[in-house]
Amino acid sequence: MIIEGRMGYNSENKRYGLLISDLWEIDGFHCGTPMEYWDRDKEEWIPTRIEMAWPAQEYYLVDTGLQGDDLEGLHIRIEN
Protein backbone atom coordinates (compact mmCIF):
# COMPACT_ATOMS: atom_id res chain seq x y z
CA MET A 1 0.00 0.00 0.00
CA ILE A 2 1.30 3.47 -0.88
CA ILE A 3 0.81 6.26 1.67
CA GLU A 4 0.95 9.87 0.52
CA GLY A 5 1.22 13.00 2.67
CA ARG A 6 3.66 15.67 3.71
CA MET A 7 6.91 15.52 5.60
CA GLY A 8 7.12 17.15 9.02
CA TYR A 9 9.59 17.32 11.88
CA ASN A 10 8.50 15.54 15.06
CA SER A 11 10.13 17.44 17.92
CA GLU A 12 9.30 14.66 20.41
CA ASN A 13 11.54 12.06 18.77
CA LYS A 14 13.68 14.49 16.72
CA ARG A 15 12.91 12.76 13.41
CA TYR A 16 11.05 13.62 10.23
CA GLY A 17 7.84 11.70 9.67
CA LEU A 18 4.76 11.52 7.46
CA LEU A 19 1.75 13.70 8.22
CA ILE A 20 -1.75 13.28 6.81
CA SER A 21 -4.20 16.04 7.74
CA ASP A 22 -1.89 17.19 10.57
CA LEU A 23 -1.86 13.70 12.14
CA TRP A 24 1.20 11.46 12.28
CA GLU A 25 0.79 8.49 9.96
CA ILE A 26 4.45 7.66 10.57
CA ASP A 27 5.93 9.58 13.50
CA GLY A 28 9.58 9.13 12.57
CA PHE A 29 11.62 7.82 9.65
CA HIS A 30 14.88 5.98 10.20
CA CYS A 31 17.98 6.63 8.10
CA GLY A 32 17.76 4.74 4.84
CA THR A 33 13.95 4.83 4.63
CA PRO A 34 13.05 4.85 0.91
CA MET A 35 10.46 7.33 -0.34
CA GLU A 36 9.54 9.51 -3.28
CA TYR A 37 8.97 13.26 -3.26
CA TRP A 38 6.94 15.30 -5.72
CA ASP A 39 9.12 17.65 -7.76
CA ARG A 40 6.83 20.53 -8.74
CA ASP A 41 9.18 21.80 -11.43
CA LYS A 42 9.54 18.45 -13.20
CA GLU A 43 5.99 17.36 -12.28
CA GLU A 44 7.13 13.86 -11.37
CA TRP A 45 7.88 11.64 -8.39
CA ILE A 46 11.60 11.43 -7.57
CA PRO A 47 12.87 8.31 -5.72
CA THR A 48 15.21 8.95 -2.77
CA ARG A 49 15.85 7.99 0.84
CA ILE A 50 16.35 9.97 4.04
CA GLU A 51 19.75 10.14 5.74
CA MET A 52 21.48 12.29 8.34
CA ALA A 53 24.64 14.31 7.71
CA TRP A 54 27.29 14.09 10.45
CA PRO A 55 28.52 15.96 12.42
CA ALA A 56 25.92 18.63 11.50
CA GLN A 57 23.10 16.23 12.49
CA GLU A 58 20.93 17.51 9.66
CA TYR A 59 18.53 15.28 7.72
CA TYR A 60 18.66 15.27 3.92
CA LEU A 61 17.20 13.40 0.95
CA VAL A 62 19.89 11.55 -0.99
CA ASP A 63 20.82 12.94 -4.45
CA THR A 64 18.21 15.73 -4.29
CA GLY A 65 19.94 18.76 -2.74
CA LEU A 66 17.08 18.94 -0.20
CA GLN A 67 18.09 19.16 3.46
CA GLY A 68 17.08 20.58 6.83
CA ASP A 69 14.19 23.04 6.61
CA ASP A 70 13.73 22.21 2.88
CA LEU A 71 12.11 18.94 4.02
CA GLU A 72 9.32 20.57 6.03
CA GLY A 73 5.99 20.21 4.21
CA LEU A 74 7.48 18.33 1.26
CA HIS A 75 4.89 16.20 -0.58
CA ILE A 76 6.06 12.59 -0.23
CA ARG A 77 4.86 9.05 -0.63
CA ILE A 78 6.13 5.77 0.75
CA GLU A 79 5.25 2.12 0.42
CA ASN A 80 4.04 0.71 3.71
Biopython code that builds the backbone (N, CA, C, O; Angstrom):
import numpy as np
from Bio.PDB.StructureBuilder import StructureBuilder

atoms = [
    (1, "MET", "N", (0.831, -1.164, 0.000)),
    (1, "MET", "CA", (0.000, 0.000, 0.000)),
    (1, "MET", "C", (0.887, 1.242, 0.000)),
    (1, "MET", "O", (1.870, 1.303, 0.738)),
    (2, "ILE", "N", (0.547, 2.221, -0.816)),
    (2, "ILE", "CA", (1.300, 3.474, -0.876)),
    (2, "ILE", "C", (0.585, 4.519, -0.034)),
    (2, "ILE", "O", (-0.626, 4.706, -0.152)),
    (3, "ILE", "N", (1.345, 5.196, 0.814)),
    (3, "ILE", "CA", (0.814, 6.259, 1.668)),
    (3, "ILE", "C", (1.400, 7.576, 1.185)),
    (3, "ILE", "O", (2.604, 7.683, 0.955)),
    (4, "GLU", "N", (0.541, 8.575, 1.032)),
    (4, "GLU", "CA", (0.954, 9.875, 0.521)),
    (4, "GLU", "C", (0.571, 10.955, 1.533)),
    (4, "GLU", "O", (-0.518, 10.927, 2.106)),
    (5, "GLY", "N", (1.477, 11.898, 1.741)),
    (5, "GLY", "CA", (1.221, 12.996, 2.668)),
    (5, "GLY", "C", (2.331, 14.019, 2.575)),
    (5, "GLY", "O", (2.936, 14.211, 1.521)),
    (6, "ARG", "N", (2.589, 14.678, 3.704)),
    (6, "ARG", "CA", (3.660, 15.669, 3.707)),
    (6, "ARG", "C", (4.634, 15.357, 4.829)),
    (6, "ARG", "O", (4.269, 14.769, 5.847)),
    (7, "MET", "N", (5.862, 15.759, 4.626)),
    (7, "MET", "CA", (6.907, 15.519, 5.602)),
    (7, "MET", "C", (6.867, 16.607, 6.667)),
    (7, "MET", "O", (6.661, 17.783, 6.366)),
    (8, "GLY", "N", (7.065, 16.197, 7.913)),
    (8, "GLY", "CA", (7.117, 17.146, 9.015)),
    (8, "GLY", "C", (8.110, 16.686, 10.062)),
    (8, "GLY", "O", (8.411, 15.497, 10.170)),
    (9, "TYR", "N", (8.619, 17.637, 10.834)),
    (9, "TYR", "CA", (9.587, 17.319, 11.880)),
    (9, "TYR", "C", (8.844, 17.058, 13.174)),
    (9, "TYR", "O", (8.043, 17.882, 13.613)),
    (10, "ASN", "N", (9.106, 15.913, 13.786)),
    (10, "ASN", "CA", (8.504, 15.538, 15.060)),
    (10, "ASN", "C", (9.496, 15.904, 16.172)),
    (10, "ASN", "O", (10.506, 15.226, 16.357)),
    (11, "SER", "N", (9.205, 16.959, 16.894)),
    (11, "SER", "CA", (10.133, 17.439, 17.923)),
    (11, "SER", "C", (10.220, 16.486, 19.121)),
    (11, "SER", "O", (11.179, 16.562, 19.889)),
    (12, "GLU", "N", (9.253, 15.606, 19.293)),
    (12, "GLU", "CA", (9.296, 14.663, 20.414)),
    (12, "GLU", "C", (10.375, 13.601, 20.218)),
    (12, "GLU", "O", (11.074, 13.248, 21.167)),
    (13, "ASN", "N", (10.516, 13.089, 18.993)),
    (13, "ASN", "CA", (11.536, 12.064, 18.766)),
    (13, "ASN", "C", (12.691, 12.559, 17.885)),
    (13, "ASN", "O", (13.612, 11.807, 17.566)),
    (14, "LYS", "N", (12.621, 13.837, 17.500)),
    (14, "LYS", "CA", (13.679, 14.493, 16.722)),
    (14, "LYS", "C", (13.942, 13.796, 15.384)),
    (14, "LYS", "O", (15.087, 13.618, 14.968)),
    (15, "ARG", "N", (12.837, 13.404, 14.722)),
    (15, "ARG", "CA", (12.912, 12.763, 13.409)),
    (15, "ARG", "C", (11.850, 13.370, 12.502)),
    (15, "ARG", "O", (10.853, 13.923, 12.968)),
    (16, "TYR", "N", (12.085, 13.256, 11.190)),
    (16, "TYR", "CA", (11.054, 13.619, 10.234)),
    (16, "TYR", "C", (10.113, 12.435, 10.078)),
    (16, "TYR", "O", (10.532, 11.280, 10.152)),
    (17, "GLY", "N", (8.835, 12.735, 9.859)),
    (17, "GLY", "CA", (7.837, 11.697, 9.673)),
    (17, "GLY", "C", (6.840, 12.109, 8.607)),
    (17, "GLY", "O", (7.016, 13.118, 7.924)),
    (18, "LEU", "N", (5.786, 11.310, 8.476)),
    (18, "LEU", "CA", (4.758, 11.525, 7.457)),
    (18, "LEU", "C", (3.463, 11.979, 8.118)),
    (18, "LEU", "O", (2.909, 11.288, 8.973)),
    (19, "LEU", "N", (2.996, 13.142, 7.711)),
    (19, "LEU", "CA", (1.748, 13.704, 8.218)),
    (19, "LEU", "C", (0.647, 13.593, 7.175)),
    (19, "LEU", "O", (0.873, 13.819, 5.986)),
    (20, "ILE", "N", (-0.552, 13.241, 7.640)),
    (20, "ILE", "CA", (-1.751, 13.276, 6.811)),
    (20, "ILE", "C", (-2.784, 14.052, 7.613)),
    (20, "ILE", "O", (-3.169, 13.642, 8.708)),
    (21, "SER", "N", (-3.231, 15.173, 7.060)),
    (21, "SER", "CA", (-4.205, 16.044, 7.743)),
    (21, "SER", "C", (-3.747, 16.412, 9.156)),
    (21, "SER", "O", (-4.537, 16.362, 10.099)),
    (22, "ASP", "N", (-2.485, 16.778, 9.298)),
    (22, "ASP", "CA", (-1.886, 17.189, 10.569)),
    (22, "ASP", "C", (-1.828, 16.086, 11.629)),
    (22, "ASP", "O", (-1.634, 16.375, 12.809)),
    (23, "LEU", "N", (-1.991, 14.835, 11.222)),
    (23, "LEU", "CA", (-1.860, 13.702, 12.136)),
    (23, "LEU", "C", (-0.697, 12.837, 11.666)),
    (23, "LEU", "O", (-0.491, 12.651, 10.467)),
    (24, "TRP", "N", (0.061, 12.312, 12.626)),
    (24, "TRP", "CA", (1.204, 11.465, 12.276)),
    (24, "TRP", "C", (0.721, 10.126, 11.763)),
    (24, "TRP", "O", (0.096, 9.366, 12.502)),
    (25, "GLU", "N", (1.002, 9.832, 10.513)),
    (25, "GLU", "CA", (0.786, 8.492, 9.963)),
    (25, "GLU", "C", (2.006, 7.636, 10.294)),
    (25, "GLU", "O", (1.889, 6.467, 10.661)),
    (26, "ILE", "N", (3.181, 8.254, 10.152)),
    (26, "ILE", "CA", (4.453, 7.658, 10.570)),
    (26, "ILE", "C", (5.163, 8.749, 11.365)),
    (26, "ILE", "O", (5.476, 9.807, 10.820)),
    (27, "ASP", "N", (5.421, 8.502, 12.648)),
    (27, "ASP", "CA", (5.931, 9.577, 13.501)),
    (27, "ASP", "C", (7.433, 9.772, 13.437)),
    (27, "ASP", "O", (7.953, 10.703, 14.052)),
    (28, "GLY", "N", (8.148, 8.920, 12.711)),
    (28, "GLY", "CA", (9.582, 9.127, 12.572)),
    (28, "GLY", "C", (10.219, 8.144, 11.617)),
    (28, "GLY", "O", (10.109, 6.932, 11.799)),
    (29, "PHE", "N", (10.891, 8.668, 10.588)),
    (29, "PHE", "CA", (11.623, 7.825, 9.648)),
    (29, "PHE", "C", (12.992, 7.505, 10.216)),
    (29, "PHE", "O", (13.560, 8.290, 10.975)),
    (30, "HIS", "N", (13.512, 6.360, 9.846)),
    (30, "HIS", "CA", (14.882, 5.980, 10.196)),
    (30, "HIS", "C", (15.777, 6.213, 8.982)),
    (30, "HIS", "O", (15.300, 6.197, 7.847)),
    (31, "CYS", "N", (17.045, 6.426, 9.210)),
    (31, "CYS", "CA", (17.982, 6.625, 8.103)),
    (31, "CYS", "C", (17.887, 5.439, 7.149)),
    (31, "CYS", "O", (17.840, 4.281, 7.564)),
    (32, "GLY", "N", (17.859, 5.765, 5.864)),
    (32, "GLY", "CA", (17.758, 4.741, 4.839)),
    (32, "GLY", "C", (16.340, 4.467, 4.375)),
    (32, "GLY", "O", (16.144, 3.717, 3.419)),
    (33, "THR", "N", (15.331, 5.064, 5.037)),
    (33, "THR", "CA", (13.945, 4.829, 4.631)),
    (33, "THR", "C", (13.729, 5.323, 3.201)),
    (33, "THR", "O", (13.941, 6.502, 2.915)),
    (34, "PRO", "N", (13.309, 4.426, 2.300)),
    (34, "PRO", "CA", (13.054, 4.845, 0.914)),
    (34, "PRO", "C", (11.723, 5.583, 0.801)),
    (34, "PRO", "O", (10.771, 5.282, 1.522)),
    (35, "MET", "N", (11.670, 6.543, -0.104)),
    (35, "MET", "CA", (10.460, 7.327, -0.344)),
    (35, "MET", "C", (10.583, 8.010, -1.686)),
    (35, "MET", "O", (11.625, 7.942, -2.338)),
    (36, "GLU", "N", (9.517, 8.667, -2.095)),
    (36, "GLU", "CA", (9.538, 9.505, -3.284)),
    (36, "GLU", "C", (9.005, 10.870, -2.880)),
    (36, "GLU", "O", (8.130, 10.966, -2.018)),
    (37, "TYR", "N", (9.525, 11.923, -3.496)),
    (37, "TYR", "CA", (8.974, 13.255, -3.261)),
    (37, "TYR", "C", (8.503, 13.825, -4.590)),
    (37, "TYR", "O", (9.029, 13.486, -5.650)),
    (38, "TRP", "N", (7.503, 14.698, -4.516)),
    (38, "TRP", "CA", (6.941, 15.302, -5.715)),
    (38, "TRP", "C", (7.742, 16.536, -6.080)),
    (38, "TRP", "O", (7.789, 17.502, -5.319)),
    (39, "ASP", "N", (8.374, 16.502, -7.247)),
    (39, "ASP", "CA", (9.123, 17.647, -7.755)),
    (39, "ASP", "C", (8.162, 18.497, -8.581)),
    (39, "ASP", "O", (7.757, 18.099, -9.673)),
    (40, "ARG", "N", (7.802, 19.657, -8.062)),
    (40, "ARG", "CA", (6.825, 20.533, -8.736)),
    (40, "ARG", "C", (7.336, 21.032, -10.084)),
    (40, "ARG", "O", (6.557, 21.175, -11.026)),
    (41, "ASP", "N", (8.623, 21.294, -10.181)),
    (41, "ASP", "CA", (9.177, 21.805, -11.435)),
    (41, "ASP", "C", (9.131, 20.749, -12.542)),
    (41, "ASP", "O", (8.749, 21.047, -13.674)),
    (42, "LYS", "N", (9.519, 19.529, -12.213)),
    (42, "LYS", "CA", (9.538, 18.451, -13.196)),
    (42, "LYS", "C", (8.177, 17.762, -13.335)),
    (42, "LYS", "O", (7.926, 17.043, -14.303)),
    (43, "GLU", "N", (7.304, 17.997, -12.349)),
    (43, "GLU", "CA", (5.989, 17.363, -12.285)),
    (43, "GLU", "C", (6.102, 15.840, -12.350)),
    (43, "GLU", "O", (5.454, 15.178, -13.161)),
    (44, "GLU", "N", (6.963, 15.303, -11.451)),
    (44, "GLU", "CA", (7.128, 13.856, -11.370)),
    (44, "GLU", "C", (7.610, 13.458, -9.979)),
    (44, "GLU", "O", (8.154, 14.275, -9.234)),
    (45, "TRP", "N", (7.401, 12.197, -9.648)),
    (45, "TRP", "CA", (7.884, 11.642, -8.388)),
    (45, "TRP", "C", (9.354, 11.278, -8.548)),
    (45, "TRP", "O", (9.749, 10.655, -9.533)),
    (46, "ILE", "N", (10.161, 11.677, -7.564)),
    (46, "ILE", "CA", (11.599, 11.429, -7.571)),
    (46, "ILE", "C", (11.935, 10.441, -6.441)),
    (46, "ILE", "O", (11.685, 10.741, -5.273)),
    (47, "PRO", "N", (12.496, 9.272, -6.771)),
    (47, "PRO", "CA", (12.866, 8.314, -5.719)),
    (47, "PRO", "C", (14.103, 8.784, -4.947)),
    (47, "PRO", "O", (15.033, 9.346, -5.525)),
    (48, "THR", "N", (14.097, 8.545, -3.640)),
    (48, "THR", "CA", (15.209, 8.945, -2.771)),
    (48, "THR", "C", (15.115, 8.157, -1.469)),
    (48, "THR", "O", (14.305, 7.238, -1.340)),
    (49, "ARG", "N", (15.942, 8.525, -0.523)),
    (49, "ARG", "CA", (15.853, 7.988, 0.840)),
    (49, "ARG", "C", (16.355, 9.060, 1.797)),
    (49, "ARG", "O", (17.105, 9.953, 1.404)),
    (50, "ILE", "N", (15.940, 8.965, 3.047)),
    (50, "ILE", "CA", (16.351, 9.965, 4.040)),
    (50, "ILE", "C", (17.607, 9.481, 4.761)),
    (50, "ILE", "O", (17.743, 8.300, 5.080)),
    (51, "GLU", "N", (18.512, 10.412, 5.009)),
    (51, "GLU", "CA", (19.751, 10.135, 5.742)),
    (51, "GLU", "C", (20.063, 11.333, 6.631)),
    (51, "GLU", "O", (19.409, 12.372, 6.532)),
    (52, "MET", "N", (21.056, 11.190, 7.494)),
    (52, "MET", "CA", (21.484, 12.295, 8.342)),
    (52, "MET", "C", (22.956, 12.591, 8.101)),
    (52, "MET", "O", (23.791, 11.686, 8.093)),
    (53, "ALA", "N", (23.261, 13.867, 7.905)),
    (53, "ALA", "CA", (24.644, 14.306, 7.708)),
    (53, "ALA", "C", (25.309, 14.486, 9.083)),
    (53, "ALA", "O", (24.737, 15.093, 9.988)),
    (54, "TRP", "N", (26.514, 13.951, 9.214)),
    (54, "TRP", "CA", (27.286, 14.095, 10.449)),
    (54, "TRP", "C", (28.507, 14.951, 10.170)),
    (54, "TRP", "O", (29.038, 14.851, 9.065)),
    (55, "PRO", "N", (28.981, 15.759, 11.049)),
    (55, "PRO", "CA", (28.518, 15.962, 12.420)),
    (55, "PRO", "C", (27.403, 17.007, 12.541)),
    (55, "PRO", "O", (26.961, 17.298, 13.653)),
    (56, "ALA", "N", (26.945, 17.569, 11.436)),
    (56, "ALA", "CA", (25.924, 18.632, 11.496)),
    (56, "ALA", "C", (24.595, 18.139, 12.058)),
    (56, "ALA", "O", (23.785, 18.950, 12.508)),
    (57, "GLN", "N", (24.351, 16.832, 12.041)),
    (57, "GLN", "CA", (23.100, 16.234, 12.487)),
    (57, "GLN", "C", (21.905, 16.889, 11.790)),
    (57, "GLN", "O", (20.953, 17.333, 12.432)),
    (58, "GLU", "N", (21.986, 16.935, 10.466)),
    (58, "GLU", "CA", (20.925, 17.511, 9.660)),
    (58, "GLU", "C", (20.427, 16.458, 8.673)),
    (58, "GLU", "O", (21.216, 15.843, 7.954)),
    (59, "TYR", "N", (19.115, 16.259, 8.647)),
    (59, "TYR", "CA", (18.531, 15.284, 7.719)),
    (59, "TYR", "C", (18.563, 15.821, 6.301)),
    (59, "TYR", "O", (18.489, 17.029, 6.076)),
    (60, "TYR", "N", (18.675, 14.899, 5.339)),
    (60, "TYR", "CA", (18.656, 15.271, 3.925)),
    (60, "TYR", "C", (18.093, 14.116, 3.105)),
    (60, "TYR", "O", (18.059, 12.974, 3.563)),
    (61, "LEU", "N", (17.653, 14.427, 1.890)),
    (61, "LEU", "CA", (17.203, 13.405, 0.953)),
    (61, "LEU", "C", (18.321, 13.166, -0.056)),
    (61, "LEU", "O", (18.782, 14.099, -0.714)),
    (62, "VAL", "N", (18.744, 11.937, -0.173)),
    (62, "VAL", "CA", (19.891, 11.547, -0.990)),
    (62, "VAL", "C", (19.700, 11.950, -2.455)),
    (62, "VAL", "O", (18.642, 11.727, -3.044)),
    (63, "ASP", "N", (20.748, 12.548, -3.026)),
    (63, "ASP", "CA", (20.820, 12.936, -4.445)),
    (63, "ASP", "C", (19.745, 13.933, -4.875)),
    (63, "ASP", "O", (19.356, 13.954, -6.043)),
    (64, "THR", "N", (19.256, 14.768, -3.936)),
    (64, "THR", "CA", (18.209, 15.735, -4.290)),
    (64, "THR", "C", (18.618, 17.180, -4.032)),
    (64, "THR", "O", (18.052, 18.096, -4.630)),
    (65, "GLY", "N", (19.592, 17.399, -3.149)),
    (65, "GLY", "CA", (19.942, 18.755, -2.744)),
    (65, "GLY", "C", (19.015, 19.299, -1.667)),
    (65, "GLY", "O", (19.189, 20.435, -1.223)),
    (66, "LEU", "N", (18.026, 18.504, -1.235)),
    (66, "LEU", "CA", (17.084, 18.937, -0.198)),
    (66, "LEU", "C", (17.596, 18.508, 1.171)),
    (66, "LEU", "O", (17.970, 17.353, 1.376)),
    (67, "GLN", "N", (17.606, 19.466, 2.114)),
    (67, "GLN", "CA", (18.092, 19.163, 3.458)),
    (67, "GLN", "C", (17.478, 20.112, 4.468)),
    (67, "GLN", "O", (16.955, 21.167, 4.110)),
    (68, "GLY", "N", (17.545, 19.725, 5.736)),
    (68, "GLY", "CA", (17.077, 20.582, 6.826)),
    (68, "GLY", "C", (15.668, 21.103, 6.622)),
    (68, "GLY", "O", (14.741, 20.328, 6.387)),
    (69, "ASP", "N", (15.507, 22.409, 6.711)),
    (69, "ASP", "CA", (14.191, 23.041, 6.605)),
    (69, "ASP", "C", (13.526, 22.833, 5.248)),
    (69, "ASP", "O", (12.310, 22.984, 5.133)),
    (70, "ASP", "N", (14.307, 22.487, 4.207)),
    (70, "ASP", "CA", (13.725, 22.207, 2.884)),
    (70, "ASP", "C", (12.764, 21.023, 2.932)),
    (70, "ASP", "O", (11.887, 20.904, 2.076)),
    (71, "LEU", "N", (12.921, 20.145, 3.928)),
    (71, "LEU", "CA", (12.108, 18.935, 4.017)),
    (71, "LEU", "C", (10.723, 19.203, 4.590)),
    (71, "LEU", "O", (9.785, 18.449, 4.328)),
    (72, "GLU", "N", (10.592, 20.259, 5.361)),
    (72, "GLU", "CA", (9.320, 20.569, 6.030)),
    (72, "GLU", "C", (8.216, 20.834, 5.009)),
    (72, "GLU", "O", (8.329, 21.737, 4.181)),
    (73, "GLY", "N", (7.143, 20.033, 5.078)),
    (73, "GLY", "CA", (5.989, 20.214, 4.211)),
    (73, "GLY", "C", (6.124, 19.600, 2.829)),
    (73, "GLY", "O", (5.216, 19.720, 2.007)),
    (74, "LEU", "N", (7.242, 18.946, 2.563)),
    (74, "LEU", "CA", (7.483, 18.332, 1.261)),
    (74, "LEU", "C", (6.455, 17.230, 1.002)),
    (74, "LEU", "O", (6.199, 16.405, 1.879)),
    (75, "HIS", "N", (5.869, 17.211, -0.185)),
    (75, "HIS", "CA", (4.887, 16.197, -0.576)),
    (75, "HIS", "C", (5.647, 14.906, -0.872)),
    (75, "HIS", "O", (6.476, 14.856, -1.780)),
    (76, "ILE", "N", (5.353, 13.858, -0.092)),
    (76, "ILE", "CA", (6.064, 12.593, -0.231)),
    (76, "ILE", "C", (5.086, 11.438, -0.284)),
    (76, "ILE", "O", (3.910, 11.571, 0.052)),
    (77, "ARG", "N", (5.611, 10.293, -0.720)),
    (77, "ARG", "CA", (4.859, 9.052, -0.628)),
    (77, "ARG", "C", (5.835, 7.919, -0.328)),
    (77, "ARG", "O", (6.995, 7.942, -0.739)),
    (78, "ILE", "N", (5.323, 6.924, 0.405)),
    (78, "ILE", "CA", (6.133, 5.773, 0.750)),
    (78, "ILE", "C", (5.280, 4.514, 0.593)),
    (78, "ILE", "O", (4.050, 4.566, 0.609)),
    (79, "GLU", "N", (5.958, 3.400, 0.443)),
    (79, "GLU", "CA", (5.249, 2.117, 0.424)),
    (79, "GLU", "C", (5.290, 1.562, 1.837)),
    (79, "GLU", "O", (6.351, 1.462, 2.454)),
    (80, "ASN", "N", (4.117, 1.204, 2.334)),
    (80, "ASN", "CA", (4.038, 0.708, 3.707)),
    (80, "ASN", "C", (3.466, -0.690, 3.727)),
    (80, "ASN", "O", (3.320, -1.282, 4.797)),
]
sb = StructureBuilder()
sb.init_structure("model")
sb.init_model(0)
sb.init_chain("A")
sb.init_seg("    ")
for serial, (resi, resn, name, xyz) in enumerate(atoms, 1):
    if name == "N":
        sb.init_residue(resn, " ", resi, " ")
    sb.init_atom(name, np.array(xyz, "f"), 0.0, 1.0, " ", f" {name:<3s}", serial, name[0])
structure = sb.get_structure()
